[in-house]
Structures are given as C-alpha cells and as structure tokens.
Amino acid sequence: MIKTLTGLDESMDFIQDVNSDPLFHEPMLSSQEQFQHHLAEAIAEPNKDVFATFHGKESSLGLYDFIEG
C-alpha cells in the first residue's frame, strides 16, 4: 500500500532505523538541520510529496520524497 504522508510522526521509528543502517543511510539526512530541510519541510511544500509504502497496516517498507519539476 502507498500512502501520502501529512506528517512524519508515524514514520519516525522507520526513518531512524533505516538511516542508522550503514547500507541504507541517507547522507542528506545526516544532521537534524538537514533532516528538517530535506524531509520534514517537504511535507508542507506544495510542489513536493512524501509517500510511504507499507506492508499491512504497521510495517513500513519505504519512504519517498518526490519533487515536481
């Protein structure tokens, strides 16, 4: 299932788990400032969409930030 996110609260555990894994770490989310700019603020911007994919209701599989060009 793909779901558009309107906030990050429900995905924070998943984001932190993935970003702490050296194989999946996103360098653009290395600091709190980068996290705020690249992901948290993206939800509020009209030309960006943040989606999460889920397996069932609870298990996140991915998080995506799309920017309209």
mmCIF file of the N, C-alpha and C atoms, coordinates in Angstrom:
data_MODEL
# 
_entry.id   MODEL 
# 
loop_
_atom_site.group_PDB 
_atom_site.id 
_atom_site.type_symbol 
_atom_site.label_atom_id 
_atom_site.label_alt_id 
_atom_site.label_comp_id 
_atom_site.label_asym_id 
_atom_site.label_entity_id 
_atom_site.label_seq_id 
_atom_site.pdbx_PDB_ins_code 
_atom_site.Cartn_x 
_atom_site.Cartn_y 
_atom_site.Cartn_z 
_atom_site.occupancy 
_atom_site.B_iso_or_equiv 
_atom_site.pdbx_formal_charge 
_atom_site.auth_seq_id 
_atom_site.auth_comp_id 
_atom_site.auth_asym_id 
_atom_site.auth_atom_id 
_atom_site.pdbx_PDB_model_num 
ATOM 1   N N  . MET A 1 1  ? 0.838  -1.166 0.000   1.00 0.00 ? 1  MET A N  1 
ATOM 2   C CA . MET A 1 1  ? 0.000  0.000  0.000   1.00 0.00 ? 1  MET A CA 1 
ATOM 3   C C  . MET A 1 1  ? 0.896  1.247  0.000   1.00 0.00 ? 1  MET A C  1 
ATOM 4   N N  . ILE A 1 2  ? 0.525  2.247  -0.769  1.00 0.00 ? 2  ILE A N  1 
ATOM 5   C CA . ILE A 1 2  ? 1.232  3.533  -0.813  1.00 0.00 ? 2  ILE A CA 1 
ATOM 6   C C  . ILE A 1 2  ? 0.324  4.578  -0.168  1.00 0.00 ? 2  ILE A C  1 
ATOM 7   N N  . LYS A 1 3  ? 0.911  5.392  0.705   1.00 0.00 ? 3  LYS A N  1 
ATOM 8   C CA . LYS A 1 3  ? 0.142  6.391  1.440   1.00 0.00 ? 3  LYS A CA 1 
ATOM 9   C C  . LYS A 1 3  ? 0.880  7.721  1.407   1.00 0.00 ? 3  LYS A C  1 
ATOM 10  N N  . THR A 1 4  ? 0.184  8.808  1.071   1.00 0.00 ? 4  THR A N  1 
ATOM 11  C CA . THR A 1 4  ? 0.766  10.146 1.146   1.00 0.00 ? 4  THR A CA 1 
ATOM 12  C C  . THR A 1 4  ? 0.824  10.551 2.606   1.00 0.00 ? 4  THR A C  1 
ATOM 13  N N  . LEU A 1 5  ? 1.984  11.017 3.035   1.00 0.00 ? 5  LEU A N  1 
ATOM 14  C CA . LEU A 1 5  ? 2.145  11.413 4.425   1.00 0.00 ? 5  LEU A CA 1 
ATOM 15  C C  . LEU A 1 5  ? 1.842  12.893 4.604   1.00 0.00 ? 5  LEU A C  1 
ATOM 16  N N  . THR A 1 6  ? 1.174  13.210 5.689   1.00 0.00 ? 6  THR A N  1 
ATOM 17  C CA . THR A 1 6  ? 0.906  14.602 6.046   1.00 0.00 ? 6  THR A CA 1 
ATOM 18  C C  . THR A 1 6  ? 1.730  15.007 7.261   1.00 0.00 ? 6  THR A C  1 
ATOM 19  N N  . GLY A 1 7  ? 2.459  14.071 7.815   1.00 0.00 ? 7  GLY A N  1 
ATOM 20  C CA . GLY A 1 7  ? 3.340  14.298 8.956   1.00 0.00 ? 7  GLY A CA 1 
ATOM 21  C C  . GLY A 1 7  ? 4.294  13.116 9.071   1.00 0.00 ? 7  GLY A C  1 
ATOM 22  N N  . LEU A 1 8  ? 5.331  13.273 9.868   1.00 0.00 ? 8  LEU A N  1 
ATOM 23  C CA . LEU A 1 8  ? 6.337  12.217 9.978   1.00 0.00 ? 8  LEU A CA 1 
ATOM 24  C C  . LEU A 1 8  ? 6.252  11.421 11.270  1.00 0.00 ? 8  LEU A C  1 
ATOM 25  N N  . ASP A 1 9  ? 5.381  11.803 12.189  1.00 0.00 ? 9  ASP A N  1 
ATOM 26  C CA . ASP A 1 9  ? 5.316  11.141 13.488  1.00 0.00 ? 9  ASP A CA 1 
ATOM 27  C C  . ASP A 1 9  ? 5.174  9.629  13.369  1.00 0.00 ? 9  ASP A C  1 
ATOM 28  N N  . GLU A 1 10 ? 4.281  9.184  12.495  1.00 0.00 ? 10 GLU A N  1 
ATOM 29  C CA . GLU A 1 10 ? 4.031  7.753  12.373  1.00 0.00 ? 10 GLU A CA 1 
ATOM 30  C C  . GLU A 1 10 ? 5.178  6.996  11.700  1.00 0.00 ? 10 GLU A C  1 
ATOM 31  N N  . SER A 1 11 ? 6.094  7.702  11.055  1.00 0.00 ? 11 SER A N  1 
ATOM 32  C CA . SER A 1 11 ? 7.192  7.046  10.338  1.00 0.00 ? 11 SER A CA 1 
ATOM 33  C C  . SER A 1 11 ? 8.561  7.273  10.977  1.00 0.00 ? 11 SER A C  1 
ATOM 34  N N  . MET A 1 12 ? 8.631  7.998  12.089  1.00 0.00 ? 12 MET A N  1 
ATOM 35  C CA . MET A 1 12 ? 9.928  8.346  12.666  1.00 0.00 ? 12 MET A CA 1 
ATOM 36  C C  . MET A 1 12 ? 10.764 7.133  13.064  1.00 0.00 ? 12 MET A C  1 
ATOM 37  N N  . ASP A 1 13 ? 10.166 6.116  13.648  1.00 0.00 ? 13 ASP A N  1 
ATOM 38  C CA . ASP A 1 13 ? 10.926 4.921  14.026  1.00 0.00 ? 13 ASP A CA 1 
ATOM 39  C C  . ASP A 1 13 ? 11.549 4.272  12.795  1.00 0.00 ? 13 ASP A C  1 
ATOM 40  N N  . PHE A 1 14 ? 10.761 4.143  11.736  1.00 0.00 ? 14 PHE A N  1 
ATOM 41  C CA . PHE A 1 14 ? 11.258 3.561  10.491  1.00 0.00 ? 14 PHE A CA 1 
ATOM 42  C C  . PHE A 1 14 ? 12.389 4.411  9.904   1.00 0.00 ? 14 PHE A C  1 
ATOM 43  N N  . ILE A 1 15 ? 12.197 5.736  9.864   1.00 0.00 ? 15 ILE A N  1 
ATOM 44  C CA . ILE A 1 15 ? 13.210 6.630  9.308   1.00 0.00 ? 15 ILE A CA 1 
ATOM 45  C C  . ILE A 1 15 ? 14.515 6.513  10.088  1.00 0.00 ? 15 ILE A C  1 
ATOM 46  N N  . GLN A 1 16 ? 14.432 6.517  11.399  1.00 0.00 ? 16 GLN A N  1 
ATOM 47  C CA . GLN A 1 16 ? 15.631 6.433  12.233  1.00 0.00 ? 16 GLN A CA 1 
ATOM 48  C C  . GLN A 1 16 ? 16.318 5.079  12.101  1.00 0.00 ? 16 GLN A C  1 
ATOM 49  N N  . ASP A 1 17 ? 15.547 4.000  12.026  1.00 0.00 ? 17 ASP A N  1 
ATOM 50  C CA . ASP A 1 17 ? 16.133 2.668  11.851  1.00 0.00 ? 17 ASP A CA 1 
ATOM 51  C C  . ASP A 1 17 ? 16.888 2.560  10.533  1.00 0.00 ? 17 ASP A C  1 
ATOM 52  N N  . VAL A 1 18 ? 16.251 2.982  9.458   1.00 0.00 ? 18 VAL A N  1 
ATOM 53  C CA . VAL A 1 18 ? 16.881 2.892  8.142   1.00 0.00 ? 18 VAL A CA 1 
ATOM 54  C C  . VAL A 1 18 ? 18.095 3.806  8.069   1.00 0.00 ? 18 VAL A C  1 
ATOM 55  N N  . ASN A 1 19 ? 17.968 5.015  8.581   1.00 0.00 ? 19 ASN A N  1 
ATOM 56  C CA . ASN A 1 19 ? 19.063 5.975  8.478   1.00 0.00 ? 19 ASN A CA 1 
ATOM 57  C C  . ASN A 1 19 ? 20.241 5.612  9.371   1.00 0.00 ? 19 ASN A C  1 
ATOM 58  N N  . SER A 1 20 ? 20.039 4.761  10.351  1.00 0.00 ? 20 SER A N  1 
ATOM 59  C CA . SER A 1 20 ? 21.151 4.322  11.201  1.00 0.00 ? 20 SER A CA 1 
ATOM 60  C C  . SER A 1 20 ? 21.882 3.113  10.609  1.00 0.00 ? 20 SER A C  1 
ATOM 61  N N  . ASP A 1 21 ? 21.328 2.507  9.579   1.00 0.00 ? 21 ASP A N  1 
ATOM 62  C CA . ASP A 1 21 ? 21.951 1.356  8.913   1.00 0.00 ? 21 ASP A CA 1 
ATOM 63  C C  . ASP A 1 21 ? 22.962 1.862  7.882   1.00 0.00 ? 21 ASP A C  1 
ATOM 64  N N  . PRO A 1 22 ? 24.238 1.472  8.004   1.00 0.00 ? 22 PRO A N  1 
ATOM 65  C CA . PRO A 1 22 ? 25.253 1.967  7.061   1.00 0.00 ? 22 PRO A CA 1 
ATOM 66  C C  . PRO A 1 22 ? 24.968 1.619  5.594   1.00 0.00 ? 22 PRO A C  1 
ATOM 67  N N  . LEU A 1 23 ? 24.209 0.573  5.341   1.00 0.00 ? 23 LEU A N  1 
ATOM 68  C CA . LEU A 1 23 ? 23.902 0.195  3.962   1.00 0.00 ? 23 LEU A CA 1 
ATOM 69  C C  . LEU A 1 23 ? 22.800 1.061  3.354   1.00 0.00 ? 23 LEU A C  1 
ATOM 70  N N  . PHE A 1 24 ? 21.971 1.654  4.187   1.00 0.00 ? 24 PHE A N  1 
ATOM 71  C CA . PHE A 1 24 ? 20.823 2.415  3.686   1.00 0.00 ? 24 PHE A CA 1 
ATOM 72  C C  . PHE A 1 24 ? 20.827 3.870  4.139   1.00 0.00 ? 24 PHE A C  1 
ATOM 73  N N  . HIS A 1 25 ? 21.862 4.304  4.801   1.00 0.00 ? 25 HIS A N  1 
ATOM 74  C CA . HIS A 1 25 ? 21.963 5.658  5.332   1.00 0.00 ? 25 HIS A CA 1 
ATOM 75  C C  . HIS A 1 25 ? 21.846 6.701  4.223   1.00 0.00 ? 25 HIS A C  1 
ATOM 76  N N  . GLU A 1 26 ? 21.058 7.727  4.469   1.00 0.00 ? 26 GLU A N  1 
ATOM 77  C CA . GLU A 1 26 ? 20.884 8.823  3.515   1.00 0.00 ? 26 GLU A CA 1 
ATOM 78  C C  . GLU A 1 26 ? 21.731 10.003 3.980   1.00 0.00 ? 26 GLU A C  1 
ATOM 79  N N  . PRO A 1 27 ? 22.822 10.306 3.275   1.00 0.00 ? 27 PRO A N  1 
ATOM 80  C CA . PRO A 1 27 ? 23.706 11.401 3.677   1.00 0.00 ? 27 PRO A CA 1 
ATOM 81  C C  . PRO A 1 27 ? 23.001 12.755 3.781   1.00 0.00 ? 27 PRO A C  1 
ATOM 82  N N  . MET A 1 28 ? 21.933 12.948 3.016   1.00 0.00 ? 28 MET A N  1 
ATOM 83  C CA . MET A 1 28 ? 21.204 14.224 3.061   1.00 0.00 ? 28 MET A CA 1 
ATOM 84  C C  . MET A 1 28 ? 20.381 14.361 4.342   1.00 0.00 ? 28 MET A C  1 
ATOM 85  N N  . LEU A 1 29 ? 20.366 13.315 5.177   1.00 0.00 ? 29 LEU A N  1 
ATOM 86  C CA . LEU A 1 29 ? 19.646 13.365 6.446   1.00 0.00 ? 29 LEU A CA 1 
ATOM 87  C C  . LEU A 1 29 ? 20.596 13.163 7.621   1.00 0.00 ? 29 LEU A C  1 
ATOM 88  N N  . SER A 1 30 ? 21.864 13.541 7.449   1.00 0.00 ? 30 SER A N  1 
ATOM 89  C CA . SER A 1 30 ? 22.882 13.286 8.468   1.00 0.00 ? 30 SER A CA 1 
ATOM 90  C C  . SER A 1 30 ? 22.723 14.132 9.721   1.00 0.00 ? 30 SER A C  1 
ATOM 91  N N  . SER A 1 31 ? 22.297 15.364 9.582   1.00 0.00 ? 31 SER A N  1 
ATOM 92  C CA . SER A 1 31 ? 22.138 16.235 10.747  1.00 0.00 ? 31 SER A CA 1 
ATOM 93  C C  . SER A 1 31 ? 20.656 16.562 10.935  1.00 0.00 ? 31 SER A C  1 
ATOM 94  N N  . GLN A 1 32 ? 20.328 17.065 12.112  1.00 0.00 ? 32 GLN A N  1 
ATOM 95  C CA . GLN A 1 32 ? 18.945 17.460 12.368  1.00 0.00 ? 32 GLN A CA 1 
ATOM 96  C C  . GLN A 1 32 ? 18.515 18.581 11.425  1.00 0.00 ? 32 GLN A C  1 
ATOM 97  N N  . GLU A 1 33 ? 19.428 19.498 11.126  1.00 0.00 ? 33 GLU A N  1 
ATOM 98  C CA . GLU A 1 33 ? 19.126 20.597 10.204  1.00 0.00 ? 33 GLU A CA 1 
ATOM 99  C C  . GLU A 1 33 ? 18.817 20.063 8.806   1.00 0.00 ? 33 GLU A C  1 
ATOM 100 N N  . GLN A 1 34 ? 19.612 19.105 8.324   1.00 0.00 ? 34 GLN A N  1 
ATOM 101 C CA . GLN A 1 34 ? 19.372 18.511 7.007   1.00 0.00 ? 34 GLN A CA 1 
ATOM 102 C C  . GLN A 1 34 ? 18.053 17.742 7.003   1.00 0.00 ? 34 GLN A C  1 
ATOM 103 N N  . PHE A 1 35 ? 17.803 16.993 8.074   1.00 0.00 ? 35 PHE A N  1 
ATOM 104 C CA . PHE A 1 35 ? 16.553 16.246 8.174   1.00 0.00 ? 35 PHE A CA 1 
ATOM 105 C C  . PHE A 1 35 ? 15.367 17.203 8.073   1.00 0.00 ? 35 PHE A C  1 
ATOM 106 N N  . GLN A 1 36 ? 15.441 18.296 8.819   1.00 0.00 ? 36 GLN A N  1 
ATOM 107 C CA . GLN A 1 36 ? 14.356 19.277 8.821   1.00 0.00 ? 36 GLN A CA 1 
ATOM 108 C C  . GLN A 1 36 ? 14.162 19.862 7.425   1.00 0.00 ? 36 GLN A C  1 
ATOM 109 N N  . HIS A 1 37 ? 15.244 20.248 6.782   1.00 0.00 ? 37 HIS A N  1 
ATOM 110 C CA . HIS A 1 37 ? 15.165 20.893 5.466   1.00 0.00 ? 37 HIS A CA 1 
ATOM 111 C C  . HIS A 1 37 ? 14.724 19.926 4.364   1.00 0.00 ? 37 HIS A C  1 
ATOM 112 N N  . HIS A 1 38 ? 15.316 18.748 4.316   1.00 0.00 ? 38 HIS A N  1 
ATOM 113 C CA . HIS A 1 38 ? 15.088 17.837 3.184   1.00 0.00 ? 38 HIS A CA 1 
ATOM 114 C C  . HIS A 1 38 ? 13.861 16.946 3.323   1.00 0.00 ? 38 HIS A C  1 
ATOM 115 N N  . LEU A 1 39 ? 13.407 16.719 4.548   1.00 0.00 ? 39 LEU A N  1 
ATOM 116 C CA . LEU A 1 39 ? 12.284 15.797 4.693   1.00 0.00 ? 39 LEU A CA 1 
ATOM 117 C C  . LEU A 1 39 ? 11.111 16.426 5.432   1.00 0.00 ? 39 LEU A C  1 
ATOM 118 N N  . ALA A 1 40 ? 11.341 16.944 6.617   1.00 0.00 ? 40 ALA A N  1 
ATOM 119 C CA . ALA A 1 40 ? 10.233 17.477 7.419   1.00 0.00 ? 40 ALA A CA 1 
ATOM 120 C C  . ALA A 1 40 ? 9.546  18.645 6.729   1.00 0.00 ? 40 ALA A C  1 
ATOM 121 N N  . GLU A 1 41 ? 10.308 19.559 6.154   1.00 0.00 ? 41 GLU A N  1 
ATOM 122 C CA . GLU A 1 41 ? 9.714  20.712 5.476   1.00 0.00 ? 41 GLU A CA 1 
ATOM 123 C C  . GLU A 1 41 ? 9.091  20.334 4.134   1.00 0.00 ? 41 GLU A C  1 
ATOM 124 N N  . ALA A 1 42 ? 9.514  19.227 3.565   1.00 0.00 ? 42 ALA A N  1 
ATOM 125 C CA . ALA A 1 42 ? 8.976  18.802 2.262   1.00 0.00 ? 42 ALA A CA 1 
ATOM 126 C C  . ALA A 1 42 ? 7.483  18.528 2.335   1.00 0.00 ? 42 ALA A C  1 
ATOM 127 N N  . ILE A 1 43 ? 7.025  18.072 3.462   1.00 0.00 ? 43 ILE A N  1 
ATOM 128 C CA . ILE A 1 43 ? 5.605  17.751 3.607   1.00 0.00 ? 43 ILE A CA 1 
ATOM 129 C C  . ILE A 1 43 ? 4.744  19.003 3.464   1.00 0.00 ? 43 ILE A C  1 
ATOM 130 N N  . ALA A 1 44 ? 5.248  20.143 3.906   1.00 0.00 ? 44 ALA A N  1 
ATOM 131 C CA . ALA A 1 44 ? 4.473  21.380 3.873   1.00 0.00 ? 44 ALA A CA 1 
ATOM 132 C C  . ALA A 1 44 ? 4.553  22.123 2.544   1.00 0.00 ? 44 ALA A C  1 
ATOM 133 N N  . GLU A 1 45 ? 5.487  21.763 1.681   1.00 0.00 ? 45 GLU A N  1 
ATOM 134 C CA . GLU A 1 45 ? 5.658  22.484 0.423   1.00 0.00 ? 45 GLU A CA 1 
ATOM 135 C C  . GLU A 1 45 ? 4.710  21.941 -0.649  1.00 0.00 ? 45 GLU A C  1 
ATOM 136 N N  . PRO A 1 46 ? 4.032  22.833 -1.375  1.00 0.00 ? 46 PRO A N  1 
ATOM 137 C CA . PRO A 1 46 ? 3.034  22.395 -2.350  1.00 0.00 ? 46 PRO A CA 1 
ATOM 138 C C  . PRO A 1 46 ? 3.597  21.655 -3.564  1.00 0.00 ? 46 PRO A C  1 
ATOM 139 N N  . ASN A 1 47 ? 4.881  21.833 -3.882  1.00 0.00 ? 47 ASN A N  1 
ATOM 140 C CA . ASN A 1 47 ? 5.444  21.162 -5.060  1.00 0.00 ? 47 ASN A CA 1 
ATOM 141 C C  . ASN A 1 47 ? 6.192  19.884 -4.695  1.00 0.00 ? 47 ASN A C  1 
ATOM 142 N N  . LYS A 1 48 ? 6.028  19.425 -3.453  1.00 0.00 ? 48 LYS A N  1 
ATOM 143 C CA . LYS A 1 48 ? 6.688  18.187 -3.020  1.00 0.00 ? 48 LYS A CA 1 
ATOM 144 C C  . LYS A 1 48 ? 5.654  17.265 -2.395  1.00 0.00 ? 48 LYS A C  1 
ATOM 145 N N  . ASP A 1 49 ? 5.849  15.983 -2.588  1.00 0.00 ? 49 ASP A N  1 
ATOM 146 C CA . ASP A 1 49 ? 5.001  14.973 -1.958  1.00 0.00 ? 49 ASP A CA 1 
ATOM 147 C C  . ASP A 1 49 ? 5.891  13.954 -1.281  1.00 0.00 ? 49 ASP A C  1 
ATOM 148 N N  . VAL A 1 50 ? 5.486  13.517 -0.105  1.00 0.00 ? 50 VAL A N  1 
ATOM 149 C CA . VAL A 1 50 ? 6.211  12.488 0.623   1.00 0.00 ? 50 VAL A CA 1 
ATOM 150 C C  . VAL A 1 50 ? 5.278  11.293 0.753   1.00 0.00 ? 50 VAL A C  1 
ATOM 151 N N  . PHE A 1 51 ? 5.748  10.141 0.296   1.00 0.00 ? 51 PHE A N  1 
ATOM 152 C CA . PHE A 1 51 ? 4.968  8.914  0.320   1.00 0.00 ? 51 PHE A CA 1 
ATOM 153 C C  . PHE A 1 51 ? 5.684  7.869  1.160   1.00 0.00 ? 51 PHE A C  1 
ATOM 154 N N  . ALA A 1 52 ? 4.917  6.969  1.726   1.00 0.00 ? 52 ALA A N  1 
ATOM 155 C CA . ALA A 1 52 ? 5.478  5.807  2.415   1.00 0.00 ? 52 ALA A CA 1 
ATOM 156 C C  . ALA A 1 52 ? 4.796  4.576  1.839   1.00 0.00 ? 52 ALA A C  1 
ATOM 157 N N  . THR A 1 53 ? 5.543  3.499  1.771   1.00 0.00 ? 53 THR A N  1 
ATOM 158 C CA . THR A 1 53 ? 4.953  2.230  1.365   1.00 0.00 ? 53 THR A CA 1 
ATOM 159 C C  . THR A 1 53 ? 4.864  1.344  2.598   1.00 0.00 ? 53 THR A C  1 
ATOM 160 N N  . PHE A 1 54 ? 3.801  0.596  2.676   1.00 0.00 ? 54 PHE A N  1 
ATOM 161 C CA . PHE A 1 54 ? 3.542  -0.235 3.849   1.00 0.00 ? 54 PHE A CA 1 
ATOM 162 C C  . PHE A 1 54 ? 3.207  -1.654 3.434   1.00 0.00 ? 54 PHE A C  1 
ATOM 163 N N  . HIS A 1 55 ? 3.567  -2.577 4.305   1.00 0.00 ? 55 HIS A N  1 
ATOM 164 C CA . HIS A 1 55 ? 3.146  -3.972 4.182   1.00 0.00 ? 55 HIS A CA 1 
ATOM 165 C C  . HIS A 1 55 ? 2.191  -4.195 5.344   1.00 0.00 ? 55 HIS A C  1 
ATOM 166 N N  . GLY A 1 56 ? 0.926  -4.318 5.051   1.00 0.00 ? 56 GLY A N  1 
ATOM 167 C CA . GLY A 1 56 ? -0.075 -4.367 6.107   1.00 0.00 ? 56 GLY A CA 1 
ATOM 168 C C  . GLY A 1 56 ? -0.315 -2.960 6.632   1.00 0.00 ? 56 GLY A C  1 
ATOM 169 N N  . LYS A 1 57 ? -0.771 -2.832 7.861   1.00 0.00 ? 57 LYS A N  1 
ATOM 170 C CA . LYS A 1 57 ? -1.073 -1.514 8.417   1.00 0.00 ? 57 LYS A CA 1 
ATOM 171 C C  . LYS A 1 57 ? 0.083  -0.926 9.199   1.00 0.00 ? 57 LYS A C  1 
ATOM 172 N N  . GLU A 1 58 ? 0.995  -1.737 9.679   1.00 0.00 ? 58 GLU A N  1 
ATOM 173 C CA . GLU A 1 58 ? 2.005  -1.247 10.608  1.00 0.00 ? 58 GLU A CA 1 
ATOM 174 C C  . GLU A 1 58 ? 3.426  -1.231 10.065  1.00 0.00 ? 58 GLU A C  1 
ATOM 175 N N  . SER A 1 59 ? 3.752  -2.046 9.112   1.00 0.00 ? 59 SER A N  1 
ATOM 176 C CA . SER A 1 59 ? 5.137  -2.264 8.710   1.00 0.00 ? 59 SER A CA 1 
ATOM 177 C C  . SER A 1 59 ? 5.529  -1.396 7.515   1.00 0.00 ? 59 SER A C  1 
ATOM 178 N N  . SER A 1 60 ? 6.361  -0.364 7.755   1.00 0.00 ? 60 SER A N  1 
ATOM 179 C CA . SER A 1 60 ? 6.832  0.492  6.668   1.00 0.00 ? 60 SER A CA 1 
ATOM 180 C C  . SER A 1 60 ? 7.886  -0.232 5.841   1.00 0.00 ? 60 SER A C  1 
ATOM 181 N N  . LEU A 1 61 ? 7.830  -0.045 4.537   1.00 0.00 ? 61 LEU A N  1 
ATOM 182 C CA . LEU A 1 61 ? 8.822  -0.636 3.639   1.00 0.00 ? 61 LEU A CA 1 
ATOM 183 C C  . LEU A 1 61 ? 9.701  0.417  2.989   1.00 0.00 ? 61 LEU A C  1 
ATOM 184 N N  . GLY A 1 62 ? 9.213  1.630  2.826   1.00 0.00 ? 62 GLY A N  1 
ATOM 185 C CA . GLY A 1 62 ? 9.987  2.662  2.155   1.00 0.00 ? 62 GLY A CA 1 
ATOM 186 C C  . GLY A 1 62 ? 9.383  4.035  2.380   1.00 0.00 ? 62 GLY A C  1 
ATOM 187 N N  . LEU A 1 63 ? 10.213 5.047  2.173   1.00 0.00 ? 63 LEU A N  1 
ATOM 188 C CA . LEU A 1 63 ? 9.789  6.433  2.298   1.00 0.00 ? 63 LEU A CA 1 
ATOM 189 C C  . LEU A 1 63 ? 10.372 7.186  1.120   1.00 0.00 ? 63 LEU A C  1 
ATOM 190 N N  . TYR A 1 64 ? 9.536  7.956  0.422   1.00 0.00 ? 64 TYR A N  1 
ATOM 191 C CA . TYR A 1 64 ? 9.957  8.616  -0.806  1.00 0.00 ? 64 TYR A CA 1 
ATOM 192 C C  . TYR A 1 64 ? 9.548  10.079 -0.783  1.00 0.00 ? 64 TYR A C  1 
ATOM 193 N N  . ASP A 1 65 ? 10.406 10.930 -1.257  1.00 0.00 ? 65 ASP A N  1 
ATOM 194 C CA . ASP A 1 65 ? 10.171 12.373 -1.348  1.00 0.00 ? 65 ASP A CA 1 
ATOM 195 C C  . ASP A 1 65 ? 10.259 12.731 -2.826  1.00 0.00 ? 65 ASP A C  1 
ATOM 196 N N  . PHE A 1 66 ? 9.128  13.130 -3.426  1.00 0.00 ? 66 PHE A N  1 
ATOM 197 C CA . PHE A 1 66 ? 9.108  13.487 -4.839  1.00 0.00 ? 66 PHE A CA 1 
ATOM 198 C C  . PHE A 1 66 ? 8.956  14.987 -4.993  1.00 0.00 ? 66 PHE A C  1 
ATOM 199 N N  . ILE A 1 67 ? 9.759  15.558 -5.859  1.00 0.00 ? 67 ILE A N  1 
ATOM 200 C CA . ILE A 1 67 ? 9.733  16.990 -6.127  1.00 0.00 ? 67 ILE A CA 1 
ATOM 201 C C  . ILE A 1 67 ? 9.255  17.186 -7.555  1.00 0.00 ? 67 ILE A C  1 
ATOM 202 N N  . GLU A 1 68 ? 8.197  17.954 -7.719  1.00 0.00 ? 68 GLU A N  1 
ATOM 203 C CA . GLU A 1 68 ? 7.697  18.242 -9.058  1.00 0.00 ? 68 GLU A CA 1 
ATOM 204 C C  . GLU A 1 68 ? 8.603  19.245 -9.733  1.00 0.00 ? 68 GLU A C  1 
ATOM 205 N N  . GLY A 1 69 ? 8.938  19.003 -10.972 1.00 0.00 ? 69 GLY A N  1 
ATOM 206 C CA . GLY A 1 69 ? 9.861  19.865 -11.698 1.00 0.00 ? 69 GLY A CA 1 
ATOM 207 C C  . GLY A 1 69 ? 9.189  20.825 -12.505 1.00 0.00 ? 69 GLY A C  1 
# 
